[in-house]
């Protein structure tokens, strides 16, 4: 009798385990069953917003569900990141993060309540080369011309950035420190707002992304004095780096990547990663993204996770060495 009861109990336990396993697999299989949201930390009109919309359109087709873009701007991307970090970890709320808001801001601003570990990496989307740009009234076209102007106008120039704790605020402060001059750093919500004031000469300096600045430079509305990265950009090989012109110590890169809240099921992350890799292998998508001046760099969640933490630690080290904080 006891043997029969024990055998029955074993059967029930095994059956329950199989049912739970089956339910878990089924829950994973039915995702997604509703609309997804990709949060953009910056306003409409900027390159991050554009990348969000390209990925959202393609992801919607791949998943068979609507994917909308929601702009939550302000605080150098901290408002958007704080929101997504606290969102349910179910794969329905994602964020287009990157070097500045995901890695630099929490490394440089102690008042920020999130960090890289609050997000699950999905995949790298695109690199955005950073260029040192200035108002058209600045004489010359080289980094040396720019330096001479900055040193001759200490205390008279303004440098625009994306808010306290942003990487381009760090660039503004680093420029002032390297040149031994006083340069006011002025916060904005994003690139469109910075460029409005750059073109009207309310600010004179801006470390912006190549995709947003190059079209304006081609129209003669602003000047590009060099790329602030170790190598020239493949999408604009005629623009020299600041390093090769002798202006060293201002190497900054920007990139955008897709993340989910920490704790999102691995099966969901893997599905999103797989679909994103397919999207970035599409020649039409590559053409649309690289036509803006960005460089597509598809990769695994693991590679993105390592890159995010490496950038976070780099900015922490740079802050400790320079004494520069964003609070």
Beta strands, then each sheet from edge to edge (+ up, - down):
strand 1: 36-40
strand 2: 67-71
strand 3: 93-98
strand 4: 119-134
strand 5: 157-161
strand 6: 183-187
strand 7: 205-209
strand 8: 223-227
strand 9: 253-261
strand 10: 295-296
sheet 1: 2+ 1+ 3+ 9- 4+ 7- 5- 6-
sheet 2: 2+ 1+ 3+ 9- 4+ 8-
sheet 3: 2+ 1+ 3+ 9- 4+ 10-
end
